[in-house]
Amino acid sequence: MIRHIVSWTLQGQNDQERAAAVEGMRSRLEPLVGVIPGLRSLVVRGDIRQVESNWHVVLVSEHDDADALAAYQAHPDHIAAGPFVRSVVVDKACVDYEV
């Protein structure tokens, strides 16, 4: 199994803008579970704002294997979420590892 973790810094400067961005990302990405074969789980959550230097939002997903992760990334429904995500983020970091 592969765990895929993506962290983003958001454009919004206040908590309401950031919360709306996180919800927009969550509502577009979490429903992909059950739609994309090999995608076992996916959650999108905002930072609890305890440390100012933290990333603002994180996605954690689990995939059957590396091929399933590649299929997720190329799936049209995942690609369709891209324009919204890119419209609200300024920076991104990602790591994939075997569980």
N, C-alpha and C positions, 0 to 999 in steps of 0.2 A: 504494500500500500504506500502511496505517496501523499504526504501532507504538503499543501501549497499555502504559503502565508504571504500576503501582500499588505503593506502598510502605506498609507497615504497622508500627506499634509494637504489640508483643504484650503481653498481660497478665502472662504468666509472669515470675517474678522470678529464676528460675535457668535455667541452660543446658539442663537436662533438660526443663523445662516448655516452654521456647521451641522446642527441637528437636522435641518431640512436636507442638506447634502447627504448625510449618513442615511436618512430614511429613503431618499431617492436611490441610493446605491443598493440598500438592503432590498427594497421592493423590486428591483430589476434583477438582482443576482440570486437571492435565496430561492425563488421559485424554480430555478434551473434544476434543483434536486428532483429526481424523478422524471425529468425531461431528457437529460443528457446521460446516455449509458456510461456506466463506470464512475459517475459522480456520486459518491456515498453520502457526503454531507457538505454543507456550506453555510457559514454564518458571517454576517457583517455586523460589526459593533463599533460604536464610537468610544473614544477614550473618556475616562471618568474625570479628566482634567485635574488630577492631583499634582502633576509635574508639567510645567509650561513647555518644556522642550520635547515632550512626547509627541509621537505621530498622532494625528487626529482620529484616524479610523483604520480598522484592520479587517481583512477577510481571511478566514481560515477554512480551507476546504480539504476534503480527503477523496482520493481517487484510487481505483483498483490498482493501477500501475502507471508507468510512464506513458504508455500508449493512451490510456484513458485521460490523463492530464492533457496530452497533446490534442485529443479529440475535443475535450472541453474548450480549450483555447481557440480551436478552429470552428466550433459549433456556431451556426448563424445566430442563435438566441444569445449566446455570450457576446459575440461580436456586436449585436444590436445594442447592448448595454454600454459599449465603449464610448460613443459620443457624449452621453450624459456624464459618465465618470470623468472623461477628459475635460469636460466643461467646468468641473468643480474642484479639480486637484491642481496642485502646483509641483508636487514631488512624490516619488514612489520608490519603495524598496521591496524586494521580493526574495524569498528563499523557498526552495523545494527540498524535501528530504524524505528518505525512506523510513517508514514506521515499523 
